[in-house]
Amino acid sequence: MGYSAADVRTGVSTKIPTKPGQQVDHRLELQTLADSMSALNIRKNSATYKDLKKIANDKSNLRAVSKRENGRTGQRVKATRSGKISNPGSRAVNKQLQGIKSIEKDWDLAPATRKVINHSKGVLKKQGRKARR
C-alpha cells in the first residue's frame, strides 16, 4: 500500500500557538513518514499505523514556522519524493532528524513503530550526505 501525507495527517493547526504569518509544521515531515510506512508495508488501521499517526500529529512533532518556510520545505520534500531532486537540502533534513530525536525522547516506541522511525532516519541520513556534497 502506498501512503500519502494525507493518510497520516490530522488537524494540527490549533495544537500549538502561532503568530500572524506562521503555520504549524511537522518536524518529521509526513511525506517522509508515509514513504517509510509504505516501504515497510504497514497495514492501514494496524496498531503500528495508529501509533505512527498519533505520534506524527502530537505536539512533540510540531513547531510554528513562517508560511514561507513551511511551503518551501514542503515543496522540496515533495520534489525529493518524486525524484526531481536528490535531497530536500540540509536544513530540511536536519529539521526532520531533530523531529525524530524528539519522538525518540518523548515516546516509548513499540518495536514495529521504532522500525518505521529508524527507516525514516536512515533515509534522511542518506539525503543529508547528498546535501553536504
C-alpha positions as CSV (number, residue, x, y, z in Angstrom):
1,M,0.0,0.0,0.0
2,G,1.3,3.4,-0.9
3,Y,0.7,6.0,1.8
4,S,0.5,9.8,1.4
5,A,0.8,12.5,3.9
6,A,-3.0,12.8,4.0
7,D,-3.2,9.3,5.3
8,V,-1.2,10.3,8.4
9,R,-2.3,13.9,8.9
10,T,-4.9,15.0,11.4
11,G,-5.8,18.6,12.3
12,V,-2.9,20.3,13.9
13,S,-3.4,24.0,13.2
14,T,-4.6,24.7,16.8
15,K,-2.4,22.3,18.7
16,I,0.4,24.8,19.3
17,P,0.3,28.6,19.3
18,T,1.2,30.5,16.2
19,K,1.8,34.2,15.4
20,P,0.4,36.0,12.4
21,G,2.2,34.8,9.3
22,Q,3.0,31.4,10.8
23,Q,1.8,27.9,10.3
24,V,2.1,24.6,12.3
25,D,4.8,22.4,10.7
26,H,5.6,18.8,11.3
27,R,9.2,18.4,12.4
28,L,9.3,14.9,10.8
29,E,7.5,15.6,7.5
30,L,4.5,13.4,6.9
31,Q,5.7,12.6,3.4
32,T,8.9,11.1,4.8
33,L,7.0,9.1,7.4
34,A,4.4,7.9,4.8
35,D,7.2,6.7,2.5
36,S,8.7,4.6,5.3
37,M,5.3,3.2,6.2
38,S,4.8,2.2,2.5
39,A,8.3,0.7,2.2
40,L,7.7,-1.4,5.3
41,N,4.2,-2.4,4.3
42,I,2.5,-1.1,7.4
43,R,-1.2,-2.2,7.3
44,K,-3.8,0.6,7.5
45,N,-5.6,0.7,10.9
46,S,-3.0,-1.7,12.4
47,A,-1.6,-0.8,15.9
48,T,1.6,0.5,14.3
49,Y,-0.3,2.7,11.8
50,K,-2.4,4.2,14.7
51,D,0.7,4.7,16.8
52,L,2.5,6.5,14.0
53,K,-0.4,8.7,13.2
54,K,-0.8,9.7,16.8
55,I,3.0,10.4,17.2
56,A,3.3,12.3,14.0
57,N,0.5,14.7,14.9
58,D,1.5,15.1,18.6
59,K,2.8,18.5,19.9
60,S,6.2,16.9,20.3
61,N,6.5,16.7,16.5
62,L,5.1,20.2,15.8
63,R,6.6,23.7,15.6
64,A,5.4,27.1,14.4
65,V,7.2,28.4,11.3
66,S,6.7,31.1,8.8
67,K,4.2,30.2,6.0
68,R,7.1,30.8,3.5
69,E,9.5,28.4,5.2
70,N,6.7,25.8,5.6
71,G,5.8,26.0,1.9
72,R,9.4,25.9,0.8
73,T,10.3,22.9,2.9
74,G,7.1,21.0,1.8
75,Q,7.9,21.7,-1.9
76,R,11.5,20.5,-1.5
77,V,10.4,17.3,0.3
78,K,7.8,16.7,-2.4
79,A,10.3,17.2,-5.2
80,T,12.7,14.8,-3.5
81,R,9.9,12.3,-3.2
82,S,9.1,12.5,-6.9
83,G,12.8,12.2,-7.9
84,K,13.1,15.7,-9.3
85,I,15.9,16.5,-6.8
86,S,18.1,14.1,-4.9
87,N,17.6,15.7,-1.4
88,P,15.5,18.4,0.2
89,G,18.5,20.4,1.4
90,S,20.4,20.1,4.7
91,R,18.1,22.4,6.6
92,A,15.0,20.3,5.8
93,V,17.0,17.1,6.6
94,N,18.3,18.4,9.9
95,K,14.8,19.7,10.9
96,Q,13.4,16.2,10.4
97,L,16.3,14.5,12.2
98,Q,15.6,16.8,15.2
99,G,12.0,15.8,15.0
100,I,13.0,12.1,15.2
101,K,15.2,12.9,18.2
102,S,12.2,14.5,19.9
103,I,10.0,11.5,19.1
104,E,12.6,9.0,20.4
105,K,12.9,11.0,23.6
106,D,9.2,11.6,24.3
107,W,7.7,8.3,23.3
108,D,8.2,4.7,24.4
109,L,8.1,3.2,20.9
110,A,6.8,-0.3,20.2
111,P,9.3,-2.4,18.1
112,A,7.3,-2.1,14.8
113,T,6.9,1.6,15.3
114,R,10.6,2.1,16.1
115,K,11.4,0.2,12.8
116,V,9.4,2.8,10.8
117,I,11.1,5.7,12.6
118,N,14.5,4.1,12.1
119,H,13.7,3.6,8.4
120,S,12.9,7.3,8.1
121,K,16.1,8.2,10.0
122,G,18.1,6.1,7.5
123,V,16.5,7.8,4.5
124,L,17.2,11.2,6.0
125,K,20.8,10.5,6.8
126,K,21.4,9.3,3.2
127,Q,19.7,12.5,2.0
128,G,21.9,14.5,4.4
129,R,25.1,13.1,2.9
130,K,23.9,14.1,-0.5
131,A,23.1,17.6,0.7
132,R,26.6,18.1,2.0
133,R,28.3,17.3,-1.3
